[in-house]
Amino acid sequence: MRILFGFLLVYQHFVLVYFATLNLLYALFGYLGLRSVVVYSREMPQVALKDLLEREFYKPVSILVPAYNEEAGIVGSVRSLLSLHYPEFEVVVANDGSTDRTIEALADAFALVEVPQIYRRTVDTLPVRRVLRSLRHPNLTVIDKENGGRADAMNAAVNMARYPLICQVDADSLLDAEALLRASRLFVQDERVVAVGGTVRPLNGATVRGGEVLDVRLPKRWIERFQVLEYARAFFTGRSGWSRFGALLIISGAFGVFRRESVLEVGGYETDTVTEDMELVMRFHRRYRGAGRPYRIIFTPDPICWTEVPSDLATLRRQRNRWHRGLWETLWRYRSMVFNPRYGAVGLLGLPYFWLFEAVAPVIEVTGYVVFPLSLLLGVANLGFMGLFLLLAVMYGILLSEMAVGIETMLLSRYPRLRDRLALFAASLLEFAGYHQILAVERFVSMFQIRRRRGIWGRMHRTGTPSAPLSRPEPFDPGMITRPIDLRPHHASERHPRGHD
Amino acid sequence: MWRKYGDDVYASIVLAVFSFEALVLGVLTWSFALRASRALGGGNLTAILVASIAVTALSLVLVGGYVLAYHVLSNRRERGRRERLEAWTARWVAVLFGNEAPPIATLPAEGVESLLDLREHLVGTEGERVESLVGRYGIGPALLDRTSVTERRGLARILNSLRHRRLSTRLEALEALAKARLAQSVEPLLRLLDDREESVRLMALRSLARSLARMPEGPAYDRAILGFAEVVMTSDLPAGAVEESLLLLEDAAPRVLSIVLATGPGDRRARLVARAMDAAGRLKLLELADDVAMHLTDPEPEVRAAALRALGRVGILPAGHESSVAAALRDGVEFVRVQAAHTALLLPGRVVEPELWALLGDESWWVRRAAANSLLLLGARGPRVLERAGRTHPDRYARHMAVQVLLDAGRLEPAQAALLRGTA
């Protein structure tokens, strides 16, 4: 019994130190993120973008869109990408053996014809069945290939890409009109830059027309609002902070721009992981730092990508399960870099942080749900003290969310209504009433599935709302939709042999 | 796109919150350890915890209050600002085109901003009138003052640095100077290229290049040209930023570029010379074709490739350098051969076709592609040569590439291409 008492006491102290360190790191990242916004918003003025265009000093970009069973939204997404404000770019859609009418929808909308295409197959992929070109848009290519998963589709698209920069975009995402210009400018300015990540924001609730986000509104469902907070914390504070340290480990798969040559140099996307985006960035770090070559992987707060976030708990849990398994897979694969001074800030700061405060966090949290009641039961802890500590923890959580929401307020395309902002305040409190705990348990459970479910993505539901109405042929259709438009229960989609999210 | 006000204050609030929380959490953790070793009473620990909650509640009120206030006030402020900007623009247009008298009073921020926007958009006589208005209101010195480079001594210098040390203020002033394009800002901006902040150095470089482009000729201009060239050659600014600044120089570019291209060997030489040649090519500076061609035989492949690329863009191959381009077609480095394939179009007609035909069978995919693209551009006979290559070239990959380029250029239908490849 004395051993149990001792353990409970040590555990309580450990949790307190863990809690204090984690929250202070979050607050520090909040400050660093804000500083980067202060500088970034001024060092990338409109006049710089104007110069870039007028002097034709930009790098052409290949936008790569992997698509699996995206019939509902692919036409609108591609249409939105084709209307981007950028002087020279191509869109390469890789249809990864979809079992729905994705390819037919594209063929109908863009007048695709099969062309005998030769290209340099630098990265191995599953067979490409055919290559199609649009008769209406000379800069649109569609690859129809066998199902091999998102990473394999990306590799096929990388092989086909003609331009020095590649931009990965999810089939259900929309880019801000100037997103490419702002991201690619960083490559032009500094040749050490190999990858640039931008901010991803939830599209749910927004008004979209012609592939452009016209009006930002907070989604109606609380589950979506909680994700608005999560994305704000992750992008406006976390990634900005790590980017400042030169230890950014993740560039979101929803939107990232890479130097094509660098992607090919490290062998393209890894196909046997469910988080190929993080894996690719880690491979960059290992290759460049290992060889002592100068490089930069940057997060900038401005190039903004809008993406649909899960609107039901089942899909969200599957997504978080996959993310957490992927995190473990990648961290385990690069475990030799941890505390290795050869890898600088990545090895000494980034990876240890991700191990301790991301990978292991659900263990600490879920164990806490067992240990603290047990401590109370055994009289090792005081109920009043415990209650106050819980209050402190919740208040810290709200404070960190508010810091991130505060950064969002500085955006020109922020949530404009005051009641949206008040709702976000409420959401930062309510997320502790079950939402946070459910996801913590899901992440905890996912750790026991890492080996069994290696490479398995899990089924994802798509409403496909930004694009479906836009693909209608009526000339006077305003094409205006407000998300979420389709609140009906979704039918289970087909089994995903290799997944996409 | 971000709002450019109130963020500094918010950053200060967040920093203060972070500092207080670090202190409070540190004390709480330490106290908990003392309590565990029974060096501290339970009541004391609870009091510290309550204090922590109070500090966090205060932080929450501070941050939440600021965010809400910012939201409300920024909406109002932006509405008013838009209206004032429109009014000021209309007023300046009336001054410039309607012979209305310019305002006598000191200009508000919107007045300055709208005037600088007009400076950015108007050229010629109107542009000069806007410049004189910018001078009349002392906008240049005020902006330079905000960049903290104005020469001051003693207490004035300390006060100035305290007032304007904020990075955001300096960057905003540099952006405005980039729009103002004032000759008087050239020398102070040159000094800013040594600033310890990289973002300041980069913004100063842009403002400097844009200002130099509009500077009138004279001894000051000559000094500025030399100063700019020296900075470009000696600073550690990113190569891409340097090239962009060279492109922004407009009429001043040839003089700066000829100095850079004549520079002696050094660690940075290859990259810098390559960038300078790229700039010469993009600006299509015919007068620098000889300076560029001198580098066709440079030992560095990056420089050889840049020289070929620049000549291709300029569209001139100075006499006596044909053999260098022909030799580059057989260069051992792939990317040099790619550039040579593009530039080969500048070779005499009798030479170019057989050279490109041979290059179509190169081991590199990219060289074959470049050779096929160049063959396509050989006037009316280009597509015919490619079609013949698609049928009869001894190299299978050359045949495929020829067909592919014809297909991409819309010179072949997919069915014809399939037939030509023998796959139908």
Interface residues (C-beta under 8 A of the other chain):
Chain A: L9 Q12 H13 L16 V17 A20 N23 L24 A27 L28 G30 Y31 L34 R35 V37 V38 V39 Y40 S41 R42 E43 P45 V47 A48 D51 L52 R55 E56 F57 V113 E114 V115 P116 Q117 I118 R120 E178 F187 V188 Q189 D190 E191 R192 P301 D302 N382 G384 F385 L388 F389 L391 L392 M395 Y396 I398 L399 E402 M403 V405 G406 I407 T409 M410 L411 L412 S413 R414 P416 L418 R421 L422 F425
Chain B: M1 W2 R3 K4 G6 D7 D8 Y10 A11 V14 L15 V17 F18 E21 A22 L25 G26 L28 T29 F32 A33 A36 G42 L45 T46 L49 V50 S52 I53 T56 A57 S59 L60 V63 G64 Y66 V67 L68 Y70 H71 V72 S74 N75 E120 L167 S168 L171 E172 E175 A178 K179 S199 L202 M203 R206 R210 P238 A239 G240 A241 E243 E244 L247 L248 R282 W365 W366 H400 M401 V403 Q404 L407 P414 A417 A418 R421 T423
